[in-house]
Amino acid sequence: MIRLITRTRLAALRRDAARAREQRREVQASADAAYARHVRTVHDLTAEAEAADDKAAEANAQVHELREALDQANLDLAAARASGIEQAARIEALSSDLDAMTEAVVLLHYGKLHSVHPDRPAAERHAASFGVGPGGWSPVADRPAAESAWLISPLRKWAVADGGDAG
């Protein structure tokens, strides 16, 4: 079948083809712009993801360092607590010893240290073993301690007066 095409019809077909080409160009331009936006978005998101990965790795490294520092601080704290407990026990023991020594006395023989006793009755019992009677404990007021045969003195008073020298 043969079809005859008139000039009018040919002109209309050419206009339709030109409009179709123009529409194709517009659609292609729109698709190219959308693709370019997509590529830019993917690039930006990739850069952000890489930056986030770098920050996460840095944060993990810092967390690791902080954990090590915290572990060391906990070890140091435990050692300090143990030391504090040990020192408190020593202080308590020394305080008990000091409390026990508040009544301690020294037995002097002619001003020289003879013995140390926890209290006056113990010193008197010890001196009695040497034949010292109950009246021989205090020096005559005019005489120095070196001239008294036996003298009982509080340990603290004697240590301060004598400078703590036992010999």
C-alpha positions as CSV (number, residue, x, y, z in Angstrom):
1,M,0.0,0.0,0.0
2,I,1.2,3.3,-1.0
3,R,0.5,6.3,0.9
4,L,0.8,9.8,-0.3
5,I,2.1,12.4,2.0
6,T,1.3,16.0,1.5
7,R,3.5,18.8,2.3
8,T,1.3,19.8,5.2
9,R,1.4,16.4,6.6
10,L,5.2,16.3,6.2
11,A,5.6,19.6,7.9
12,A,3.4,18.4,10.8
13,L,5.6,15.2,11.1
14,R,8.7,17.3,11.1
15,R,7.3,19.6,13.8
16,D,6.4,16.5,15.9
17,A,9.9,15.0,15.4
18,A,11.5,18.4,16.4
19,R,9.3,18.5,19.5
20,A,10.2,14.9,20.3
21,R,13.9,15.7,19.9
22,E,13.5,18.8,22.1
23,Q,11.6,16.8,24.7
24,R,14.3,14.1,24.6
25,R,17.0,16.8,25.1
26,E,15.0,18.2,28.1
27,V,14.5,14.7,29.6
28,Q,18.2,13.9,29.0
29,A,19.3,17.2,30.6
30,S,17.0,16.5,33.6
31,A,18.4,12.9,33.9
32,D,22.0,14.2,33.6
33,A,21.3,16.8,36.4
34,A,19.7,14.1,38.6
35,Y,22.6,11.8,37.9
36,A,25.1,14.6,38.8
37,R,23.2,15.4,42.0
38,H,23.3,11.7,42.8
39,V,27.0,11.4,42.2
40,R,27.7,14.6,44.3
41,T,25.5,13.1,47.1
42,V,27.2,9.8,47.0
43,H,30.6,11.6,47.0
44,D,29.6,13.8,50.0
45,L,28.1,10.8,51.9
46,T,31.2,8.8,51.2
47,A,33.4,11.6,52.5
48,E,31.3,12.0,55.6
49,A,31.3,8.2,56.2
50,E,35.1,8.1,55.9
51,A,35.4,11.1,58.3
52,A,33.1,9.4,60.7
53,D,35.1,6.2,60.5
54,D,38.3,8.2,61.2
55,K,36.7,9.9,64.2
56,A,35.4,6.6,65.4
57,A,38.9,5.1,65.2
58,E,40.3,8.0,67.0
59,A,37.7,7.8,69.7
60,N,38.3,4.1,70.1
61,A,42.0,4.8,70.5
62,Q,41.2,7.4,73.1
63,V,38.9,5.1,74.9
64,H,41.6,2.4,74.9
65,E,44.1,4.9,76.4
66,L,41.5,6.1,79.0
67,R,40.8,2.5,80.0
68,E,44.4,1.9,80.5
69,A,44.8,5.1,82.5
70,L,41.7,4.2,84.5
71,D,43.0,0.7,85.2
72,Q,46.3,2.1,86.4
73,A,44.5,4.7,88.5
74,N,42.4,1.9,90.1
75,L,45.6,-0.1,90.8
76,D,47.2,3.0,92.3
77,L,44.1,3.7,94.4
78,A,44.0,0.1,95.6
79,A,47.7,0.4,96.6
80,A,47.0,3.7,98.3
81,R,44.1,2.3,100.2
82,A,46.1,-0.7,101.3
83,S,48.9,1.6,102.4
84,G,46.4,3.8,104.3
85,I,44.9,0.7,106.0
86,E,48.3,-0.5,106.9
87,Q,49.3,2.9,108.3
88,A,46.1,3.2,110.2
89,A,46.8,-0.2,111.8
90,R,50.3,1.0,112.7
91,I,49.0,4.2,114.2
92,E,46.4,2.2,116.2
93,A,49.1,-0.1,117.4
94,L,51.4,2.8,118.3
95,S,48.6,4.6,120.0
96,S,47.9,1.5,122.0
97,D,51.5,1.3,122.9
98,L,51.6,5.0,123.8
99,D,48.4,4.6,125.9
100,A,50.1,1.7,127.7
101,M,53.2,3.8,128.3
102,T,51.3,6.7,129.9
103,E,51.8,5.1,133.3
104,A,55.3,3.7,132.5
105,V,58.0,4.6,135.0
106,V,61.8,4.3,135.3
107,L,63.6,3.0,138.3
108,L,66.8,5.0,138.8
109,H,69.7,3.9,141.0
110,Y,71.8,7.0,142.0
111,G,70.4,8.9,139.0
112,K,71.2,6.2,136.4
113,L,68.6,4.2,134.6
114,H,68.2,0.8,136.3
115,S,65.0,-0.5,134.6
116,V,61.7,0.5,132.9
117,H,58.3,-0.7,134.2
118,P,54.7,-0.4,133.0
119,D,53.6,1.3,136.3
120,R,54.7,2.4,139.7
121,P,53.6,-0.8,141.6
122,A,55.7,-3.0,139.2
123,A,58.8,-0.8,139.8
124,E,58.3,-1.0,143.5
125,R,58.0,-4.8,143.4
126,H,61.2,-4.9,141.4
127,A,63.1,-2.6,143.7
128,A,61.8,-4.6,146.7
129,S,63.6,-7.6,145.2
130,F,66.8,-5.6,145.9
131,G,65.8,-4.9,149.5
132,V,64.5,-1.4,149.0
133,G,61.8,-0.6,151.5
134,P,58.6,1.4,150.8
135,G,60.1,4.7,152.2
136,G,63.2,4.8,150.0
137,W,61.5,6.2,146.9
138,S,61.9,9.9,146.8
139,P,65.1,11.9,147.1
140,V,65.7,14.3,149.8
141,A,64.5,17.7,148.6
142,D,68.0,19.2,148.8
143,R,69.8,16.4,147.0
144,P,69.9,15.8,143.3
145,A,68.6,12.5,141.9
146,A,72.2,11.2,141.5
147,E,72.6,11.2,145.3
148,S,69.5,9.2,145.9
149,A,69.9,5.4,146.1
150,W,66.6,4.6,144.4
151,L,64.1,6.8,142.7
152,I,61.0,6.1,140.6
153,S,60.2,8.7,137.9
154,P,57.6,8.9,135.2
155,L,59.1,7.7,131.9
156,R,58.1,10.8,130.0
157,K,59.5,13.2,132.7
158,W,62.8,11.2,132.8
159,A,63.1,11.0,129.0
160,V,62.6,14.7,128.6
161,A,64.9,15.6,131.5
162,D,67.6,13.2,130.5
163,G,67.2,13.7,126.8
164,G,66.2,10.0,126.4
165,D,69.8,8.8,127.1
166,A,69.6,5.5,128.8
167,G,73.3,5.2,129.4
